[in-house]
Amino acid sequence: MLEKFERIKLGHFPTPIEHLKNITKYFDGPNIFIKRDDCTGLATGGNKTRKLEFLIPDAIKNKAELVVTVGAIQSNHARQTAAACSLMGIKCLIILERRLKDPPDIYMKSGNVFLNKLFGADIMICPDNQDFIKYSEKVIEDLKLKGTNVYFIPGGGSNSIGALGYVECLNE
């Protein structure tokens, strides 16, 4: 069924399934397992790779000049989107929301923020006095008014196309 959807390979699949013997023992059974989607490989791994394998080809099919996504300052989804766009030669804009009051400077510049920049993504941070959703919508609207063909990926890649990644996970 998934064959009718365009997909690109971004991750290392299938990811392993690991038995959590200590938790199983603690609860005195049943056997508990975890799917290790931290082992997907794209930009240090994460489960969003699954979604991006379907979202990025959709952006390409729609002739996107720019992929825009949103998330918190240290968003793993944003990091993986920036990496996927970099691999495919697509410009990426990440709109970030500051969810911590007075975060330290290191938090605002290191980790995923640093990697986003390393992957070539442009970053905008929503001003503290503005509604994040309205701000993001306005940025996207302004880009479109300037003639940019924008492909929007919601936070976490959570839409019907992104969900195909988890259908594939069930197939594993």
PyMOL commands that set and color helices and strands:
alter all, ss='L'
color gray80, all
select helices_A, chain A and resi 2-4+21-26+37-39+42-44+48-61+76-88+105-109+111-118+132-145+155-157+164-171
alter helices_A, ss='H'
color red, helices_A
select strands_A, chain A and resi 17-19+33-35+66-72+91-97+122-125+150-153
alter strands_A, ss='S'
color yellow, strands_A
deselect
rebuild
show_as cartoon
